[in-house]
Amino acid sequence: MKQLIECILQFGNLNKQQVDLITNKVKEIELLKDEYFRKQVKFPDKSVSW
């Protein structure tokens, strides 16, 4: 978590309240070698015309 905050701080300043918000909302996960993270995406119904 500390590394995430340090990375964000490279682009600007955060106050204590903002840091607390990030640390309370973020869920840490550990990916092992050859694992990856993929977010499931919902696609619109095919009957919808763009």
Jmol script that loads the backbone (N, CA, C; Angstrom):
load data "model"
ATOM      1  N   MET A   1       0.835  -1.185   0.000  1.00  0.00           N
ATOM      2  CA  MET A   1       0.000   0.000   0.000  1.00  0.00           C
ATOM      3  C   MET A   1       0.878   1.246   0.000  1.00  0.00           C
ATOM      4  N   LYS A   2       1.953   1.179   0.743  1.00  0.00           N
ATOM      5  CA  LYS A   2       2.864   2.324   0.816  1.00  0.00           C
ATOM      6  C   LYS A   2       3.413   2.661  -0.570  1.00  0.00           C
ATOM      7  N   GLN A   3       3.722   1.638  -1.358  1.00  0.00           N
ATOM      8  CA  GLN A   3       4.249   1.864  -2.704  1.00  0.00           C
ATOM      9  C   GLN A   3       3.217   2.551  -3.592  1.00  0.00           C
ATOM     10  N   LEU A   4       1.952   2.186  -3.443  1.00  0.00           N
ATOM     11  CA  LEU A   4       0.893   2.828  -4.222  1.00  0.00           C
ATOM     12  C   LEU A   4       0.798   4.309  -3.882  1.00  0.00           C
ATOM     13  N   ILE A   5       0.799   4.632  -2.603  1.00  0.00           N
ATOM     14  CA  ILE A   5       0.712   6.029  -2.172  1.00  0.00           C
ATOM     15  C   ILE A   5       1.918   6.812  -2.683  1.00  0.00           C
ATOM     16  N   GLU A   6       3.104   6.231  -2.585  1.00  0.00           N
ATOM     17  CA  GLU A   6       4.311   6.909  -3.067  1.00  0.00           C
ATOM     18  C   GLU A   6       4.233   7.154  -4.574  1.00  0.00           C
ATOM     19  N   CYS A   7       3.687   6.203  -5.306  1.00  0.00           N
ATOM     20  CA  CYS A   7       3.530   6.367  -6.758  1.00  0.00           C
ATOM     21  C   CYS A   7       2.572   7.512  -7.063  1.00  0.00           C
ATOM     22  N   ILE A   8       1.448   7.563  -6.373  1.00  0.00           N
ATOM     23  CA  ILE A   8       0.465   8.632  -6.588  1.00  0.00           C
ATOM     24  C   ILE A   8       1.060   9.988  -6.234  1.00  0.00           C
ATOM     25  N   LEU A   9       1.866  10.045  -5.194  1.00  0.00           N
ATOM     26  CA  LEU A   9       2.452  11.309  -4.749  1.00  0.00           C
ATOM     27  C   LEU A   9       3.440  11.890  -5.758  1.00  0.00           C
ATOM     28  N   GLN A  10       3.899  11.089  -6.712  1.00  0.00           N
ATOM     29  CA  GLN A  10       4.783  11.604  -7.756  1.00  0.00           C
ATOM     30  C   GLN A  10       4.057  12.603  -8.656  1.00  0.00           C
ATOM     31  N   PHE A  11       2.732  12.516  -8.699  1.00  0.00           N
ATOM     32  CA  PHE A  11       1.941  13.354  -9.596  1.00  0.00           C
ATOM     33  C   PHE A  11       1.241  14.506  -8.891  1.00  0.00           C
ATOM     34  N   GLY A  12       1.377  14.578  -7.579  1.00  0.00           N
ATOM     35  CA  GLY A  12       0.736  15.662  -6.833  1.00  0.00           C
ATOM     36  C   GLY A  12       0.697  15.347  -5.350  1.00  0.00           C
ATOM     37  N   ASN A  13       0.149  16.263  -4.586  1.00  0.00           N
ATOM     38  CA  ASN A  13       0.091  16.101  -3.140  1.00  0.00           C
ATOM     39  C   ASN A  13      -1.251  15.532  -2.705  1.00  0.00           C
ATOM     40  N   LEU A  14      -1.221  14.766  -1.633  1.00  0.00           N
ATOM     41  CA  LEU A  14      -2.431  14.256  -1.001  1.00  0.00           C
ATOM     42  C   LEU A  14      -2.413  14.661   0.463  1.00  0.00           C
ATOM     43  N   ASN A  15      -3.580  15.012   0.996  1.00  0.00           N
ATOM     44  CA  ASN A  15      -3.639  15.278   2.428  1.00  0.00           C
ATOM     45  C   ASN A  15      -3.961  13.972   3.159  1.00  0.00           C
ATOM     46  N   LYS A  16      -3.957  14.013   4.466  1.00  0.00           N
ATOM     47  CA  LYS A  16      -4.174  12.814   5.285  1.00  0.00           C
ATOM     48  C   LYS A  16      -5.532  12.178   4.980  1.00  0.00           C
ATOM     49  N   GLN A  17      -6.552  12.998   4.802  1.00  0.00           N
ATOM     50  CA  GLN A  17      -7.895  12.481   4.527  1.00  0.00           C
ATOM     51  C   GLN A  17      -7.928  11.725   3.196  1.00  0.00           C
ATOM     52  N   GLN A  18      -7.238  12.235   2.190  1.00  0.00           N
ATOM     53  CA  GLN A  18      -7.199  11.574   0.886  1.00  0.00           C
ATOM     54  C   GLN A  18      -6.439  10.253   0.955  1.00  0.00           C
ATOM     55  N   VAL A  19      -5.334  10.239   1.687  1.00  0.00           N
ATOM     56  CA  VAL A  19      -4.560   9.008   1.860  1.00  0.00           C
ATOM     57  C   VAL A  19      -5.404   7.971   2.588  1.00  0.00           C
ATOM     58  N   ASP A  20      -6.109   8.392   3.632  1.00  0.00           N
ATOM     59  CA  ASP A  20      -6.970   7.477   4.381  1.00  0.00           C
ATOM     60  C   ASP A  20      -8.072   6.905   3.492  1.00  0.00           C
ATOM     61  N   LEU A  21      -8.649   7.742   2.642  1.00  0.00           N
ATOM     62  CA  LEU A  21      -9.695   7.282   1.730  1.00  0.00           C
ATOM     63  C   LEU A  21      -9.158   6.199   0.799  1.00  0.00           C
ATOM     64  N   ILE A  22      -7.991   6.428   0.241  1.00  0.00           N
ATOM     65  CA  ILE A  22      -7.383   5.449  -0.667  1.00  0.00           C
ATOM     66  C   ILE A  22      -7.107   4.144   0.061  1.00  0.00           C
ATOM     67  N   THR A  23      -6.491   4.223   1.227  1.00  0.00           N
ATOM     68  CA  THR A  23      -6.133   3.005   1.949  1.00  0.00           C
ATOM     69  C   THR A  23      -7.360   2.233   2.422  1.00  0.00           C
ATOM     70  N   ASN A  24      -8.465   2.923   2.661  1.00  0.00           N
ATOM     71  CA  ASN A  24      -9.684   2.237   3.092  1.00  0.00           C
ATOM     72  C   ASN A  24     -10.460   1.628   1.929  1.00  0.00           C
ATOM     73  N   LYS A  25     -10.311   2.164   0.730  1.00  0.00           N
ATOM     74  CA  LYS A  25     -11.079   1.694  -0.427  1.00  0.00           C
ATOM     75  C   LYS A  25     -10.340   0.658  -1.271  1.00  0.00           C
ATOM     76  N   VAL A  26      -9.028   0.637  -1.182  1.00  0.00           N
ATOM     77  CA  VAL A  26      -8.233  -0.260  -2.023  1.00  0.00           C
ATOM     78  C   VAL A  26      -8.206  -1.661  -1.423  1.00  0.00           C
ATOM     79  N   LYS A  27      -8.313  -2.644  -2.302  1.00  0.00           N
ATOM     80  CA  LYS A  27      -8.202  -4.034  -1.875  1.00  0.00           C
ATOM     81  C   LYS A  27      -6.896  -4.586  -2.440  1.00  0.00           C
ATOM     82  N   GLU A  28      -6.013  -4.991  -1.559  1.00  0.00           N
ATOM     83  CA  GLU A  28      -4.734  -5.535  -2.003  1.00  0.00           C
ATOM     84  C   GLU A  28      -4.909  -6.981  -2.432  1.00  0.00           C
ATOM     85  N   ILE A  29      -4.318  -7.313  -3.573  1.00  0.00           N
ATOM     86  CA  ILE A  29      -4.287  -8.699  -4.026  1.00  0.00           C
ATOM     87  C   ILE A  29      -2.846  -9.033  -4.394  1.00  0.00           C
ATOM     88  N   GLU A  30      -2.530 -10.292  -4.363  1.00  0.00           N
ATOM     89  CA  GLU A  30      -1.188 -10.724  -4.734  1.00  0.00           C
ATOM     90  C   GLU A  30      -1.302 -11.649  -5.933  1.00  0.00           C
ATOM     91  N   LEU A  31      -0.614 -11.284  -6.997  1.00  0.00           N
ATOM     92  CA  LEU A  31      -0.581 -12.116  -8.185  1.00  0.00           C
ATOM     93  C   LEU A  31       0.747 -12.856  -8.225  1.00  0.00           C
ATOM     94  N   LEU A  32       0.661 -14.147  -8.395  1.00  0.00           N
ATOM     95  CA  LEU A  32       1.866 -14.952  -8.482  1.00  0.00           C
ATOM     96  C   LEU A  32       2.395 -14.932  -9.911  1.00  0.00           C
ATOM     97  N   LYS A  33       3.590 -15.432 -10.091  1.00  0.00           N
ATOM     98  CA  LYS A  33       4.201 -15.456 -11.412  1.00  0.00           C
ATOM     99  C   LYS A  33       3.269 -16.171 -12.394  1.00  0.00           C
ATOM    100  N   ASP A  34       3.141 -15.613 -13.589  1.00  0.00           N
ATOM    101  CA  ASP A  34       2.308 -16.141 -14.671  1.00  0.00           C
ATOM    102  C   ASP A  34       0.807 -15.997 -14.416  1.00  0.00           C
ATOM    103  N   GLU A  35       0.412 -15.293 -13.363  1.00  0.00           N
ATOM    104  CA  GLU A  35      -0.995 -14.979 -13.144  1.00  0.00           C
ATOM    105  C   GLU A  35      -1.250 -13.576 -13.679  1.00  0.00           C
ATOM    106  N   TYR A  36      -2.478 -13.267 -13.936  1.00  0.00           N
ATOM    107  CA  TYR A  36      -2.813 -11.933 -14.411  1.00  0.00           C
ATOM    108  C   TYR A  36      -4.177 -11.534 -13.878  1.00  0.00           C
ATOM    109  N   PHE A  37      -4.453 -10.251 -13.934  1.00  0.00           N
ATOM    110  CA  PHE A  37      -5.722  -9.706 -13.478  1.00  0.00           C
ATOM    111  C   PHE A  37      -6.537  -9.320 -14.695  1.00  0.00           C
ATOM    112  N   ARG A  38      -7.775  -9.777 -14.729  1.00  0.00           N
ATOM    113  CA  ARG A  38      -8.658  -9.423 -15.838  1.00  0.00           C
ATOM    114  C   ARG A  38     -10.017  -9.044 -15.273  1.00  0.00           C
ATOM    115  N   LYS A  39     -10.478  -7.895 -15.667  1.00  0.00           N
ATOM    116  CA  LYS A  39     -11.773  -7.416 -15.212  1.00  0.00           C
ATOM    117  C   LYS A  39     -12.844  -7.892 -16.189  1.00  0.00           C
ATOM    118  N   GLN A  40     -13.915  -8.442 -15.646  1.00  0.00           N
ATOM    119  CA  GLN A  40     -15.013  -8.891 -16.487  1.00  0.00           C
ATOM    120  C   GLN A  40     -15.760  -7.683 -17.025  1.00  0.00           C
ATOM    121  N   VAL A  41     -16.005  -7.695 -18.314  1.00  0.00           N
ATOM    122  CA  VAL A  41     -16.671  -6.570 -18.970  1.00  0.00           C
ATOM    123  C   VAL A  41     -17.990  -7.057 -19.553  1.00  0.00           C
ATOM    124  N   LYS A  42     -19.032  -6.274 -19.362  1.00  0.00           N
ATOM    125  CA  LYS A  42     -20.327  -6.616 -19.949  1.00  0.00           C
ATOM    126  C   LYS A  42     -20.460  -5.896 -21.289  1.00  0.00           C
ATOM    127  N   PHE A  43     -20.820  -6.647 -22.311  1.00  0.00           N
ATOM    128  CA  PHE A  43     -21.002  -6.078 -23.633  1.00  0.00           C
ATOM    129  C   PHE A  43     -22.483  -5.807 -23.868  1.00  0.00           C
ATOM    130  N   PRO A  44     -22.792  -4.782 -24.631  1.00  0.00           N
ATOM    131  CA  PRO A  44     -24.205  -4.489 -24.899  1.00  0.00           C
ATOM    132  C   PRO A  44     -24.845  -5.591 -25.733  1.00  0.00           C
ATOM    133  N   ASP A  45     -26.153  -5.678 -25.649  1.00  0.00           N
ATOM    134  CA  ASP A  45     -26.916  -6.646 -26.430  1.00  0.00           C
ATOM    135  C   ASP A  45     -26.653  -6.413 -27.923  1.00  0.00           C
ATOM    136  N   LYS A  46     -26.528  -7.484 -28.684  1.00  0.00           N
ATOM    137  CA  LYS A  46     -26.224  -7.365 -30.117  1.00  0.00           C
ATOM    138  C   LYS A  46     -27.332  -6.662 -30.886  1.00  0.00           C
ATOM    139  N   SER A  47     -28.541  -6.649 -30.335  1.00  0.00           N
ATOM    140  CA  SER A  47     -29.649  -6.006 -31.040  1.00  0.00           C
ATOM    141  C   SER A  47     -29.578  -4.482 -30.984  1.00  0.00           C
ATOM    142  N   VAL A  48     -28.703  -3.962 -30.154  1.00  0.00           N
ATOM    143  CA  VAL A  48     -28.557  -2.511 -30.043  1.00  0.00           C
ATOM    144  C   VAL A  48     -27.718  -2.018 -31.214  1.00  0.00           C
ATOM    145  N   SER A  49     -28.219  -1.043 -31.944  1.00  0.00           N
ATOM    146  CA  SER A  49     -27.453  -0.496 -33.069  1.00  0.00           C
ATOM    147  C   SER A  49     -26.683   0.731 -32.605  1.00  0.00           C
ATOM    148  N   TRP A  50     -25.483   0.849 -33.067  1.00  0.00           N
ATOM    149  CA  TRP A  50     -24.623   1.979 -32.683  1.00  0.00           C
ATOM    150  C   TRP A  50     -24.706   2.971 -33.766  1.00  0.00           C
TER     151      TRP A  50
END
end "model"
wireframe off; spacefill off
backbone 0.3
color backbone group
